Amino acid sequence: MDQLEVKKPLIAGNWKMNLNHLEAIAVTQKLSYSLEDKDFDAVDVAIIPPFTDIRSVQTLVDGDRLRLLYGAQDISPEKSGAYTGDISALMLSKLGCTFVLVGHSERRAHHGESDELINRKLRATFSMDMVPILCIGEDLAIRESGEHVQYVLTQLRNALKGIHKPDLKKVVIAYEPIWAIGTGRTATPEDAEEVCSAIRRELIKIGTEEISHNARILYGGSVKSGNIVDIMREPSIDGALVGGASLEADEFARICKFHRVI
Ligand code: 13P
């Protein structure tokens, strides 16, 4: 996937800890049959299931030659060894994962993930040529203090510290304000654009003009078929990271078809 040539929008569905592997097969089949070639030509569509579903999704995608992409919700920063419960970059790569979510706010909150750990997870993702979707975003208190842009840019700089330019070219950024996740309270398109455009400007400093221009910046937080079109009209937003609304194939397919009306 060369983002320097084409910047295709990306709609990724983060299933979080939902859907067992049998349900995953049903939802994946229904989703792929709800979308047409013209949708896959216009938009990269990815699902990010729990680890236990990935092999089933891989079998389906390979066997039926589906145009869906998929990835994992987390990754170990370590290569292999005595790390009970962790999953390595090599394991995910062998499962055909294109994407890895790194630094989701739920992992930062429930597993105490630091910027330093997130930086190591990004490096692990790049080591197997997968594409990280780096999640950043502020909580309500920070938003209300008015410091949200600086806060998010600090998260961005810390996560990407020391990452070489050839890898920076590949990174996808997801701006997910915590107060908008699973709350039904979506950021307005203008709120999302304010932060996403600041992220893009910061990427010039961290990388280059070209890296900034070609980077895909997603918005996440209560995205639904009813608000995706307005979100995607914003100039700095190249896609969406969808939680709850990605669990239902019909609704997720409607979100992926946003391009038909823009
Ligand atoms: P919701 O779409 O359920 O708000 O979740 C957003 C999210 O966290 C995606 O990673």
Residues whose N, C-alpha, C, O or C-beta is under 5 A from the ligand:
A	BS01	13P	N14 A180 I181 G182 T183 G220 G221 S222 V223 L241 V242 G243 G244 A245
